[in-house]
Amino acid sequence: QVQLVESGGGLAQAGGSLRLSCAASGSIFSIDAMGWYRQGPGKQRELVAESITGGGTRTADSVKGRFTISRDHARNTVALQMNSLKPEDTAVYYCNARGGISTITSFNVWGAGTQVTVSS
């Protein structure tokens, strides 16, 4: 089993900053990617930013230049620094990790989610 524990989030004013962190633990053989998704009110879950092992990052156009993803491969952690926050960034943010618990068994797990609310 692989578990993700998220921290951070909360309430910020427009133009402010917040930082999210996520740690993966459990029977991890390898991690292919770790990242963040979000789901706003009445919206579908969408990619925010993802760190791909050996392959750089993917970042949503809506947050480019404002959000930065960083990953510690040795500690199986990923963080999302969110600057210049906008009210439209309000959402539940979910950490995601996918990889393998062995050479033949994969995993794709989600954190419980953390609320980010940006007031105007």
Helices and strands as residue ranges (DSSP letters): E 2-8, E 10-13, E 18-26, E 30-39, E 46-52, E 56-59, E 67-72, E 77-82, G 87-89, E 91-100, E 106-110, E 114-119
